[in-house]
Structures are given as structure tokens and as C-alpha cells.
Amino acid sequence: MIKIGCVCGMGLGSGLLVKMGVDNVLKAAGYKEGTWQCEVMDVSTARQTGINIYVTTSEFSRNLMDTGAEVVEVKNLFNEKEIAEKLIPVYKKVVSKVKDYIKGVIYYGCS
């Protein structure tokens, strides 16, 4: 499962709208529901382990660049077209990495 952090200032209203936008974008792109999980979070608690992709604004992205996760920076958190343009290529990249990792674990029997 790909974990996506939808990051805003307080982890409330705008983060929830980003989550809905991300969900809509991935569904529209044909990804099967249940293969990703979006979590709404505020910028101060966003540095969790296990997040594969953060979706946020440039204001908050600089706080997430050193987490090891991909950071998708959008100007308008409510514009699904912009979210799609920036998220889909990154999502495909992360899915490919996860698939390669799983193949390695299965082949070599270790993680």
C-alpha cells in the first residue's frame, strides 16, 4: 500500500480537501481503491515514517524534503488538474519502487 500524507498548516479543513482531491485523482487515473491510503496531517506532525508521498504547498514542502519520501508541491491544493499533473508521475515512480522491492523480498527471501 502506498501511503500519502496530505499536509496543511493545522491538519484540518484544507488537508481534508487535499485528501479528497488526491483520492479523486487516483481513482480517475484508474488506480484501484485500497492500493493507497491518504492521511491528513499538519506540518508539525507530518514527519512520520512510512509515508511514501507528501502532497503539500511550497510553504510546507521545505520541512519535508529530508524525510526520504517524495514531496509533491502544488500551488492550489484544491485544483485536481494540478494535483493530477504533479502527483501521477510521482505515484507511478513510487509504485514501481515498491513493486521492485517486493520482487526482491520474494526472490531473495529477505527484506
C-alpha positions in Angstrom: 0.0 0.0 0.0 1.2 3.5 -0.9 0.9 5.9 2.0 0.2 9.6 1.1 0.4 12.4 3.6 -1.9 15.4 2.8 -0.2 18.2 4.7 -1.6 21.5 5.6 -1.0 24.0 8.4 -3.3 22.7 11.0 -4.3 19.2 9.6 -7.9 20.2 9.4 -10.0 21.7 6.6 -7.6 22.2 3.7 -5.9 18.9 4.4 -9.2 17.1 4.2 -9.9 18.8 0.8 -6.5 17.7 -0.4 -7.2 14.2 0.6 -10.4 14.2 -1.3 -8.6 15.6 -4.3 -5.9 13.0 -4.2 -8.5 10.2 -3.8 -10.4 11.6 -6.8 -7.3 12.0 -9.0 -6.0 8.4 -8.3 -9.5 6.9 -8.9 -9.9 8.9 -12.2 -6.4 7.6 -13.2 -7.6 4.1 -12.9 -5.8 3.1 -9.7 -7.7 0.5 -7.6 -9.1 1.8 -4.4 -7.3 0.3 -1.4 -3.9 0.4 -3.0 -3.2 3.8 -1.4 -4.0 5.4 1.9 -4.3 9.2 2.4 -3.6 10.6 5.8 -4.5 14.2 6.7 -1.7 15.8 8.8 -0.4 19.1 10.0 3.1 20.2 9.1 4.4 19.8 12.7 3.5 16.1 12.9 3.9 15.2 9.2 7.4 13.8 9.5 6.1 10.3 10.1 7.9 7.2 9.0 6.1 5.1 6.4 4.8 7.9 4.3 5.7 7.4 0.6 4.5 10.7 -0.8 3.6 14.0 0.7 1.2 16.4 -1.1 1.5 20.0 0.2 2.3 23.6 -0.8 5.8 25.1 -1.2 5.3 26.8 2.2 5.4 23.4 3.9 7.4 21.3 1.5 10.8 22.5 2.7 10.0 20.9 6.0 9.6 17.5 4.4 12.4 17.4 1.9 14.8 15.4 4.1 12.3 12.7 5.1 13.2 10.3 2.3 9.6 10.5 0.9 8.6 12.0 -2.4 7.2 15.5 -2.0 4.6 16.8 -4.4 4.3 20.5 -4.3 1.1 22.1 -5.6 0.2 25.8 -5.8 -3.5 25.3 -5.5 -4.4 22.5 -3.1 -8.0 22.5 -4.4 -7.2 22.2 -8.1 -7.5 18.5 -9.1 -6.0 19.1 -12.5 -2.8 20.4 -11.0 -2.8 17.7 -8.4 -3.1 15.1 -11.2 -0.3 16.6 -13.3 2.1 16.6 -10.4 1.0 13.5 -8.4 0.5 10.9 -11.1 4.2 10.8 -12.3 5.4 10.6 -8.8 2.8 8.0 -7.8 3.9 5.8 -10.8 7.5 6.1 -9.7 6.7 5.1 -6.1 4.6 2.2 -7.2 7.4 0.9 -9.4 9.9 1.2 -6.5 7.5 -0.7 -4.2 7.0 -3.5 -6.8 10.7 -3.8 -7.3 11.2 -4.1 -3.5 8.6 -6.7 -3.2 10.1 -8.7 -6.0 13.4 -8.6 -4.3 12.0 -9.8 -1.0 10.2 -12.6 -2.7 13.2 -13.6 -4.8 15.8 -13.3 -2.0 13.6 -14.2 0.9 14.6 -11.2 3.0 13.9 -7.5 3.4 
